[in-house]
Amino acid sequence: MPIELSVGQYNLVYNFLSFTIAVMGAATVFFWFGRNQVAPAYKTAMTITGLVTFIAFYHYFRIAESWDAAYTIADGAVQATGTPFNDAYRYVDWLLTVPLLLIELILVMRLPRAETVKTATRLGLLAALMIVLGYPGEVATDDATRWTFWVLSMIPFAWIVYELFIGLTNAVNKQPAEARGLVNAARYLTVGAWLFYPIVFLFPMLGLTGATAETFVQVGYSLADVVAKAVFGVLIYMIAMRKSEAEGYGPQPSGKTAKQGA
Ligand SMILES: *C/C=C(C)/C=C/C=C(C)/C=C/C1=C(C)CCCC1(C)C
């Protein structure tokens, strides 16, 4: 079904996609360079944090390309070219990045090894299941199918929220005092930013139609991705730095004053 975007809507989406490409690219560079500033125990967390934004950087490039190919502006109006806009890129991206985001958080908490493997595997699988169940709903055009898969996908979502809030409480309390507040912030940011997705998914079912719905969905998901991946990544970096310092890693106070990180 061709939708009739206004030039303003078309440009708004394009600019948000472009902004997100820039954020994800810059964040990747920042996280991978930041790896050198943290203790060895946190380097994998930093590698994965950069991997997430790198995967998103690539996909946003493809999404923007697809947006470009799907529409053309002629005589001051937006016209569909006949090439369909490919929404699958987002879901492929999420399938890879959402489990990795949870693994970042688990790794930076540095739980006992067996617990790390168990928790990261469980949360990773739940996250993948949530995305797989959401996709048939996203591409469906009838509300009944959308609602069905929304409800199905909400089950692993609720489970993840439960694990983050309740399941990890003990582990959070064992974090060094310097880092506890930041770890909590990372948990709350995850839940807050992630809640955005099932709400954005609902826009077309809540009375928004056609071009307006498409614009809201594209802008909404892009903003949520920036928060859930790049802003969240900065928190992971700060936790890694704080814990590295607490564990005595990094420039020592004696001798020349070395540059201190954030
Ligand atoms: C970087 C991308 C992230 C953090 C994506 C997160 C996506 C979700 C939490 C999506 C959740 C969904 C539901 C809970 C129900 C409806 C379908 C989804 C996939 C939008």
The ligand as an SDF file (V2000), in Angstrom:
LIG
                    3D

 20 20  0  0  0  0  0  0  0  0999 V2000
   18.7560   -1.5130   19.9530 C   0  0  0  0  0  0  0  0  0  0  0  0
   17.4830   -2.0340   19.8570 C   0  0  0  0  0  0  0  0  0  0  0  0
   16.6890   -2.3620   20.9250 C   0  0  0  0  0  0  0  0  0  0  0  0
   17.1020   -2.1560   22.3270 C   0  0  0  0  0  0  0  0  0  0  0  0
   15.3990   -2.9120   20.6190 C   0  0  0  0  0  0  0  0  0  0  0  0
   14.4940   -3.3250   21.5150 C   0  0  0  0  0  0  0  0  0  0  0  0
   13.2600   -3.8210   21.0710 C   0  0  0  0  0  0  0  0  0  0  0  0
   12.2090   -4.1970   21.8500 C   0  0  0  0  0  0  0  0  0  0  0  0
   12.2690   -4.1540   23.3370 C   0  0  0  0  0  0  0  0  0  0  0  0
   11.0250   -4.6350   21.1600 C   0  0  0  0  0  0  0  0  0  0  0  0
    9.9250   -5.1200   21.7440 C   0  0  0  0  0  0  0  0  0  0  0  0
    8.6700   -5.5010   21.0960 C   0  0  0  0  0  0  0  0  0  0  0  0
    7.6280   -5.8990   21.9360 C   0  0  0  0  0  0  0  0  0  0  0  0
    7.8210   -6.0710   23.4020 C   0  0  0  0  0  0  0  0  0  0  0  0
    6.2390   -6.1900   21.4410 C   0  0  0  0  0  0  0  0  0  0  0  0
    6.0150   -5.7050   20.0430 C   0  0  0  0  0  0  0  0  0  0  0  0
    7.1220   -6.0590   19.1530 C   0  0  0  0  0  0  0  0  0  0  0  0
    8.4670   -5.4620   19.5720 C   0  0  0  0  0  0  0  0  0  0  0  0
    9.5140   -6.3360   18.8940 C   0  0  0  0  0  0  0  0  0  0  0  0
    8.5320   -4.0330   19.0450 C   0  0  0  0  0  0  0  0  0  0  0  0
  1  2  1  0
  2  3  2  0
  3  4  1  0
  3  5  1  0
  5  6  2  0
  6  7  1  0
  7  8  2  0
  8  9  1  0
  8 10  1  0
 10 11  2  0
 11 12  1  0
 12 13  2  0
 12 18  1  0
 13 14  1  0
 13 15  1  0
 15 16  1  0
 16 17  1  0
 17 18  1  0
 18 19  1  0
 18 20  1  0
M  END
$$$$
